[in-house]
């Protein structure tokens, strides 16, 4: 297939998968009755195996180049699902000595740092051709990105007028950029001259105090960023700089850029890359993380930090007037009030909902204001150009189109198949979904399997299939109901009697009080059951909230009921004034409300447990107080401390033992809520489940784990609600339709009584042929020997 | 010097070498892991920082945010053992490794967390594939090498020389990928992945395991037999030019007896030495080949340990591999002395 045809096909696939992105009701029930997950260390073998029908989905995205040279017969069997979660940028080090001069002193030597001059950094937006990066370096596998927002975010359309107003174009404008750089450098030269330094351009090269102005780059070696760095070096040379482009690996690069003080002046530019997890409806993190100085790292996370000084006025002047972009809130006088805002002010206002500046209080009030601030903040970030974004990279997941009904899959426009929704909606004729993962490390998971400590993509995907989230993100990045329906009310609410708060120091529920700015009501749509057959109850929710509060809050220096990785959740509890538990959910009275996004407010206060209360309790006790003469942790795996793994045989034995020893124990957070007999029944159900399945992953999701074989890199999930199987599979598919398995949902603690369906017999006709050949050879040899 | 004393000295020297190698390897791995750990910590923190809750925390309560950052970095430093000094880690790892206390991996491998158990699982699989292959290579190498030595200079010998050069210069992992392409994808004779089917049990499981093993086995044998045969051929040719072979032929001893009874017996010391070193060396597996075939042996284990900077696992696997190599040297020494009285010591 020619390259052009291939790209057209990819574009068509992209359109086919992205257009039907209208919000759907989020499923909490899978189409497949069985999901078999395998892993392989060889990408090419995996892709071809999917095409051959051995597997249905390869859950690892590859750039279009990986498919370009495949045999058309292989490609014909594949549907390529796009992922666009990776995006690249050039980080420019703006470090300089105190004052206005673009110089940096390291030891005895004074260097001139061109990127200390904002106009030089800004000119990079025209110096590089993003089109060249996308088409030539990434072989068309991506889209141009101008600012911090991934091009494939649903709201990026709103920003297009800003990019146009700034004059950004995919090809850039090298001539214009060099003009801008020359102008900026000449202006700097005048200031430097007053301080006794010389900066001049001779024969097309810049010299500082008689020595060439050197720019040191760090280009990552692992991927296309190596070529991006090399390309950037070449255009910088054209602009008159002497460039040393260092091609470094991840370790060396990250240490230099993020863990070393920029004042060491080890680098001037770095080819950075980021990953977006899913589509976003409301950009909460990009502007603060990439452009602000108060939040993270500009440019690194240690040492010297850059302070952006570009104001809204500078932006408006640069684009030739506020009418050049669509602003719905900041018009006329409203705009003039914020002309001196920098990106730090804008991001603080967006994050906090209010900003105190120059003895005035600014508040965030409505959605028009929100998007105007996002647009202005983005413009300021682009003008400041400490990070110059270049590409939103596209990659593709191969799916066997003869087996999987691709059109019915809810694919995320950004993460592709790395979403719960996609796997739940993947449908095959025999209702068996065979997924092959890429394992670079030779293991299925790269972290211990527990709901707190699992942080690798594959472990999280399995968790999302075996658990039921309270809310989940749809294809537009909006949180939609899954377990809970919700209602957000803003205003002033008196926290009612009966509202409680959990005190993690006294381990008791105390009355909530005061007034709250938001009231969120959660109603459970379907309580469902735990995989052990016991019903999910309001007590499970109540205990989970207490547990989350307990473990995210450090009560004293040596609090054993505290995990550092959960500290971020403590912020939520600081904003909760009281909770009223009801029979069908709960009502939260809180102080935090997202100004415009009710779904974000709802997700903020939404709690729904992944494990039954007694399992949380037992695990917590194991971690806090040790068990079986061993130390345990949810998130830490250090010498002498076991990070709980609910699939690992040795750990499961201890968990079961702890359940047996603590059988019937009711935690203080549920005293008076659960009877002793109810508690005992719950513990026994957990123990039975562990006996039946050999693991302790007892959750409430649409799937449960029936088999885990780490040596074979295999995990098998079965649906709690199996569906009828359609007509036998078409000829192309080698997998025969198995007998539908009757999974007794009422008694999932017992293994199914129906006989296990016959396992797939892979047709390997070659086995008989080879055996026959060996037999013939053996006969021939013996005959010859005897003939001698 | 008595043989026992000689053996004792050899074992003692081997232990010294083992201690030295363990110490040096500990320094290397701890240093590399330290660099990797610092990078990972930065990546983890960078990633977690994108949590909107943390952004709000920083905006509202910078002190609490710094506390989170500090606590989280301390926790991660503990996890990656950066809370100890470099030399503390090196000495601790060396000591524990020499005492066969390999500790735990940070995340489970092959369903185990204890390094010793992980290695226990990997070794039998490596034996199954690579040691089996080594045995087959030895036999084929012997047969072909002897044949070529008998017909030195003739077509058989020339063919073997060319074949040896060709197959020995092909990378095993590349041959593996070609074999998968031809025999698995084009002809459909073998499965592409060598991981056993987890849905089979009993005899069906073992049948499937052996079936899946055939392609990687064929790959290893194909790449290695030529070199082995050529080595055997060279040793045999040298031996067959000895006087006692001429005498045997002159006495009218049948040619087969001359070859197998006299020449091979005399040539056996270096051949057996190579066999032993090859057999014990095969227990180390082959990293890339195992990755190509998805074979969960010692090679793949090494790869996993490198990828995840699992220092304990790296130390354990290296220790076992070096210990096996040293053991093979000692065993080879002993057997050589038994087979060739001329090199016996202590007499």
Interface residues (C-beta under 8 A of the other chain):
Chain A: X38 X40 X41 X42 X44 X45 X48 X49 X52 X54 X250 X251 X252 X254 X255 X258 X259 X284 X285 X288 X289 X294 X295 X296 X301 X348 X351 X352 X440 X441 X442 X443 X445 X446 X447 X448 X455 X554 X564 X565 X567 X568 X569 X570 X571 X572 X592 X600 X635 X636 X637 X638 X639 X642 X643 X645 X647 X648 X649 X650 X651 X707 X708 X709 X710 X711 X712 X713 X714 X716 X759 X760 X762 X764 X765 X766 X767 X769 X770
Chain B: X35 X36 X38 X39 X42 X43 X44 X45 X46 X48 X49 X50 X51 X52 X53 X54 X55 X56 X57 X58 X59 X60 X61 X64 X67 X68 X71 X72 X74 X75 X78 X79 X81 X103 X104 X106 X107 X108 X109 X110 X111 X112 X113 X114 X121 X177 X180 X183 X185 X187 X188 X189 X190 X191 X192 X193 X195 X196 X197 X198 X199 X200 X211 X214 X291 X292 X294 X296 X300 X301 X303 X304 X307 X308
